[in-house]
Amino acid sequence: MTYALRFLPEVEEDAIAGYSWYEQKSDGLGEEFLRMFYACANETARTPRQYPEVYHDFRRRLLRRFPYALYYRIAGEEVIVFGLFHCARDPDGIASSLLDRQES
């Protein structure tokens, strides 16, 4: 079963920030980052329970090639992506951001 995939608006901002940073480092690297992000999100919609719960019922899926993680929840037949965060970020800060976004 493939779940419906939904992104919070803040996730677009997360993706654009990552894209901009990588694109400044090397032409085309930002595009590769976005491709990896969307591929990861689509694969997650097919098997969302495969990835661990890391904070309450938020799950985390690591991106390939880039040190980023996708944070999401399963709600019925929908996967809701709450964040795309760099893995070097403080875990408490990530948890706080996820809770803030949950309340928006």
Secondary structure, 3 states (H helix, E strand, C coil): CCCEEEECHHHHHHHHHHHHHHHHHCCCHHHHHHHHHHHHHHHHHHCHHHCCEEECCEEEEECCCCCEEEEEEEECCEEEEEEEEECCCCHHHHHHHHHHHHHC
